[in-house]
Amino acid sequence: MENTNLKFKRILVAVDDAPCSEKAILYAREMAQVFGASVALVTVIPPTSPTNFGADPLLGQQPIIVPEVSEMEQENAQKYLEKLSREFTDYGEVYLFNRIGSIKEEILAASHEWSADLIIMGSNGRTGFDHFISGSVSESVIRKATCPVLVIPSKCD
């Protein structure tokens, strides 16, 4: 079955500060150039969990959430996305998604909202018990995505 109309026009790249993201960016740049595609970069910050700092459950004090931490993380993530977006200026439009939430859910949501026809992401490289407990973000995205997913292996030297 040959389909000469197979083109990727909207490539969503899930990035974080892991080394595999750099390789995912390289793949995305090359594919954006080949297909003349627009690119969306998405990064997701897990929600800030409450801290027990200064809270004493024996006195009925609740854990607190420090909003400044998540605001700083979001600002840093935005700067990171803006820096990465400059690598795509020659290829067409670049969109940025800076999200807070479940990593797999936010990647899938951004893909759906933006109508991506390809997702590129690195694998998180967890194995054994770590993998069993956390599951794999890339596996979850592959199972639920409505478009092809290109996963860059964690052994991406």
C-alpha positions as CSV (number, residue, x, y, z in Angstrom):
1,M,0.0,0.0,0.0
2,E,1.7,3.2,-1.1
3,N,0.4,6.6,0.0
4,T,2.2,9.5,-1.6
5,N,0.0,12.0,0.3
6,L,1.5,11.0,3.6
7,K,2.9,14.3,5.0
8,F,3.4,15.6,8.5
9,K,2.3,19.3,8.6
10,R,1.9,19.7,12.3
11,I,4.7,18.2,14.5
12,L,4.3,18.3,18.3
13,V,7.5,17.8,20.2
14,A,7.3,17.0,23.9
15,V,10.4,18.4,25.6
16,D,12.0,18.6,29.1
17,D,15.5,19.1,30.3
18,A,16.6,15.5,29.7
19,P,19.3,14.7,27.1
20,C,16.8,12.8,25.0
21,S,14.8,16.0,24.4
22,E,17.8,17.4,22.6
23,K,17.8,14.4,20.2
24,A,14.0,14.7,19.8
25,I,14.6,18.3,18.8
26,L,17.1,17.3,16.1
27,Y,14.6,14.8,14.7
28,A,11.9,17.4,14.8
29,R,14.0,20.0,13.0
30,E,14.9,17.6,10.2
31,M,11.3,16.4,9.8
32,A,10.0,20.0,9.9
33,Q,12.4,20.9,7.1
34,V,11.6,17.9,5.0
35,F,7.8,18.3,5.3
36,G,7.6,22.0,5.6
37,A,5.8,21.5,8.8
38,S,4.8,23.8,11.7
39,V,6.1,22.8,15.0
40,A,4.6,22.9,18.5
41,L,6.9,22.5,21.5
42,V,5.2,21.3,24.7
43,T,6.7,21.0,28.2
44,V,4.7,19.9,31.3
45,I,5.5,20.7,34.9
46,P,3.9,18.2,37.3
47,P,1.7,20.0,39.8
48,T,3.4,21.3,42.9
49,S,2.7,18.9,45.8
50,P,2.0,20.3,49.2
51,T,4.9,20.6,51.5
52,N,4.9,19.8,55.2
53,F,7.3,22.6,55.9
54,G,6.0,24.6,58.8
55,A,2.9,22.4,59.2
56,D,2.3,20.3,62.3
57,P,-0.4,17.7,61.7
58,L,-0.7,17.2,65.5
59,L,-1.9,20.8,65.8
60,G,-4.3,20.4,62.9
61,Q,-2.1,22.5,60.5
62,Q,-2.4,21.6,56.8
63,P,0.4,21.2,54.4
64,I,0.9,24.3,52.3
65,I,1.5,24.9,48.6
66,V,4.1,27.5,47.8
67,P,2.8,29.3,44.6
68,E,6.0,31.0,44.0
69,V,7.8,27.7,43.3
70,S,5.3,26.7,40.6
71,E,5.4,30.2,39.1
72,M,9.2,30.1,39.0
73,E,9.1,26.7,37.4
74,Q,6.6,27.9,34.8
75,E,8.7,31.0,34.0
76,N,11.8,28.8,33.6
77,A,9.9,26.4,31.4
78,Q,8.7,29.3,29.2
79,K,12.3,30.6,28.8
80,Y,13.4,27.1,27.9
81,L,10.6,26.8,25.3
82,E,11.4,30.2,23.8
83,K,15.1,29.3,23.6
84,L,14.2,26.0,21.8
85,S,11.8,27.7,19.5
86,R,14.7,29.8,18.0
87,E,16.1,26.5,16.6
88,F,13.0,26.3,14.3
89,T,12.8,29.9,12.9
90,D,13.8,28.7,9.4
91,Y,11.1,26.1,9.1
92,G,7.7,27.8,9.6
93,E,5.5,28.6,12.5
94,V,6.4,27.5,16.0
95,Y,3.8,27.2,18.8
96,L,4.6,26.9,22.5
97,F,2.6,24.9,25.1
98,N,3.7,25.4,28.7
99,R,1.5,23.2,30.9
100,I,1.0,22.2,34.5
101,G,-0.5,18.8,35.2
102,S,-0.1,15.1,34.3
103,I,2.7,14.9,31.7
104,K,1.0,12.3,29.5
105,E,-2.5,13.9,29.7
106,E,-1.1,17.4,28.9
107,I,0.9,16.1,25.9
108,L,-2.2,14.3,24.6
109,A,-4.4,17.4,25.2
110,A,-1.9,19.7,23.4
111,S,-1.8,17.2,20.5
112,H,-5.6,17.2,20.3
113,E,-6.0,21.0,20.7
114,W,-3.4,21.7,18.1
115,S,-4.4,18.9,15.7
116,A,-0.9,17.4,15.6
117,D,-0.3,14.8,13.0
118,L,2.9,13.5,14.6
119,I,4.2,13.5,18.1
120,I,8.0,13.3,18.8
121,M,9.2,12.6,22.3
122,G,12.0,11.0,24.2
123,S,11.5,7.9,26.4
124,N,12.1,8.6,30.1
125,G,14.5,5.6,30.4
126,R,13.0,4.2,33.6
127,T,13.4,0.4,34.0
128,G,12.5,-2.2,36.6
129,F,10.6,-1.2,39.7
130,D,10.8,2.5,38.8
131,H,9.1,1.8,35.5
132,F,6.5,-0.5,37.2
133,I,5.5,2.2,39.7
134,S,5.5,5.2,37.4
135,G,4.6,3.6,34.1
136,S,6.0,5.1,31.0
137,V,4.8,8.4,29.7
138,S,5.8,7.5,26.2
139,E,3.9,4.2,26.4
140,S,0.8,6.0,27.6
141,V,1.0,8.6,24.9
142,I,1.4,5.9,22.2
143,R,-1.7,4.0,23.5
144,K,-3.9,7.0,23.6
145,A,-2.6,9.2,20.8
146,T,-4.7,9.7,17.6
147,C,-1.7,10.3,15.4
148,P,1.7,8.6,15.0
149,V,4.2,8.9,17.8
150,L,8.0,8.8,17.3
151,V,9.8,7.9,20.5
152,I,13.5,8.6,20.8
153,P,15.1,5.9,23.0
154,S,16.6,6.9,26.3
155,K,19.9,5.4,25.2
156,C,20.3,8.3,22.9
157,D,24.0,9.0,22.9
